[in-house]
Amino acid sequence: MTKITPEIVAEHGLAPDEYEHVLAIMGREPNLTELGIFSVMWSEHCSYKSSRIHLKKLPTKGPQVICGPGENAGVVDIGDGLAAIFKMESHNHPSYIEPYQGAATGVGGILRDVFTMGARPIAILDPLRFGSPEHPKTKHLVSGVVAGIGGYGNCMGIPNVGGECTFHPAYDGNILVNAMTVGIAHTDKIFYSAAAGIGNPVVYVGSKTGRDGIHGATMASAEFDEKSEEKRPTVQVGDPFVEKLLLEACLELMAGDAIVAIQDMGAAGLTSSSVEMASKGGVGLELVLDDVPQRETHMTAYEMMLSESQERMLMILKPGREDAARAIFEKWGLDFAVIGKVTDTGHLVLKHRGEVVGDIPVAPLTDEAPLYDRPWVPTPKPAKVLAADVPAANDLGAALVKMLGTPDLCSKRWIVEQYDHLVGGDTIVRPGGDAAVVRVRDHATKGLAITTDCTPRYCFADPVEGGKQAVVETYRNITATGGLPLAITDCMNFGNPQRPNIMGQFVGAIEGMSEACLALDYPVVSGNVSLYNETMGTGVQPTPAIGGIGLLEDYTRSASIRFKAAGETLLLVGETEGWLGASIYLRDLAGREDGAPPPVDLAAEKRNGDFVRGLIRHGEVVTCHDVADGGLLVAVAEMALAGGIGATLATPETDAPLHAFWFGEDQGRYLISVVVDRVESIVDQAKAAGVSLQVIGTTGGDVISVDGGHKATLAALRDAHEGWLPRYMAS
């Protein structure tokens, strides 16, 4: 038997005082298997010990919420007996170490979170953050991550409909790979994870257990160092074809009433799934590890409990249903094994080779996990950047071409084309717009608008405003399609929480997010926290990625960003001051990364959003785009390129310098294109609603021109916009 030494405790990521608490709970020294179980359950990745105290500040309830945080995914009511089930998670560290498998298993894991609750997944989205394009590893990481996401999702037959891809040196040593999945279920067929029924069988289904992924949760709870490459064995290996079989088998079994509880084996594998099920149900579990399907010989109890082999589920079945369930899983070519039973002991008891190799009280593994209120300092508020102090572009057209060819603003078509975004035939609005729109198959007209967003440079400058803006950006994205925003999921990607300035970024972002969610009736129903995204003491930019979903009662009345016809009037909704602080223009054209980000007026966001959504729902507007990164002129160019139609623009009366008006990133704004005979009515409606509205131009031609003197051809814009990423990857 392995002697538990301070060195072994430290290798398992437990602090000395945490281990003392383990000794108090157990009343004795744990064996190695028991220590491993405590280490993963009390890891940052599983216990959220640095973030739980702050996550409680987020609003999680609303009339649309069926199930908020705490389950595998969040659930919201979309009417007519249907529910949307969705969540976003991270697979950052594994994707840096082994980009293909790290990204692929990230997709596989988030898919299981959704279908384990009874939903058929209908969409995948993937927000990605890479380091500087000049960094020697970036191209390799982009290639591997994109291939991994596409390889897994495409094999599963689930469309990849959106996401983001940006570049910044802050991610050189620690990329971010987040994945979101949305599924649809009937409200009377939603499955939860609380174990129940003393004596009920505990059933293992899916792939066999191997030695891949051991210590994955622990690795994800520590920052990288110069030996990060040596952690490759902790990265899981996925098989999407097995996951597809597992999806279909689970949904087939779920059509009946055999399942009492179900939980996927994600981070910490059999440990987390069994502990969470027992904890939520207030029961114990007894597992016989000899019966766990194994793909390698002589596996120890420690290895089986901590393995993160993919494509596995744990179920509690009603007694007597084992044979019928077995027949379903064997039909699909999957392993099925009864590996234990529910008990009334409140303990997790593990048996292997005729001996008890683990006996731990369940409740302390979750209820007594460490909870830290770590020291934090607020991020100093940056000074406002005065537009007059930022060099003006001599030619707005040339500046626009240059901006559209920057890594963050360029077309991500090279990525999108590696994903199948049309499989299933339900994608109405494809990637490249503000939000994807996916038809709800069990309903004649219902659709979901789905998006992800975050602006890390805003969050770095001012975490409160940045957190607020990340939420409202998804709100605008959904609104711009005509959808009613329902709820969000989040993926909180931050550096080392033991550094007070990093913890201050986290606290600030939560404050901003909470404020925005409350103001917009837009609750948080699921999420993930990923800390220690840091290498050799350098953290990533704070990145609270937000995934939002919205409801379209009639997807035929949705809007897209594409200009539809020449001769339409272009209207700007929302006020423009010309805010250049923390903007793309300031960074990529002026060479500065400073200043306060644009402030978010939540009342204006709600007012403007309700106005725009109403126009779309009533069929008055079919072309809409929210104004975001790069500002107004970039938004016009994106609409023009999507439709192959140019625009003639005129600067309205403004106090802002020309470059600030057209490239400033003021919030709460939308561009809408309308037929001429509807302009007067829409102007009147805006006045009645107290919404700022300005005429800024007309559509037509193959050029974007401003005030007659600043011009860029669509051909030049397209070459810059669509050319950068393919040229970079081919170089």
Secondary structure, 3 states (H helix, E strand, C coil): CCCCCHHHHHHCCCCHHHHHHHHHHHCCCCCHHHHHHHHHHCCHHHHCCCCHHHHCCCCCCCCCEEECCCCCCEEEEEECCEEEEEEEEECHHHHHHCHHHHHHHHHHHHHHHHHCCCCEEEEEEEEEEECCCCCCCHHHHHHHHHHHHHHHHHHHCCCEEEEEEEECHHHCCCCEEEEEEEEEEECCCCCCCCCCCCCCEEEEEECCECCCCCCHHHHCCCCECCCHHHHHHHCCCCCHHHHHHHHHHHHHHHCCCCEEEEEECCCCHHHHHHHHHHHHHCCEEEEEHHHCCECCCCCCHHHHHHCCCCCEEEEEECCCCHHHHHHHHHHCCCEEEEEEEEECCCEEEEEECCEEEEEEEHHHHHHCCCCCCCCCCCCCCCCCCCHHHCCCCCCHHHHHHHHHCCCCCCCCHHHHCCCCCCCCCCEEECCCCCCEEEECCCCCCCEEEEEEECCHHHHHHCHHHHHHHHHHHHHHHHHCCCCEEEEEEEEEECCCCCCHHHHHHHHHHHHHHHHHHHHHCCCEEEEEEECCCEECCEECCCEEEEEEEEEECCHHHCCECCCCCCCCEEEEECCCCCCCCCCHHHHHHCCCCCCCCCCCCHHHHHHHHHHHHHHHHCCCCCEEEECCCCCHHHHHHHHHHHHCCCEEECCCCCCCCHHHHHHCCCCCCEEEEECHHHHHHHHHHHHHHCCCEEEEEEECCCEEEECCCEEEEHHHHHHHHHHHHHHHHHC
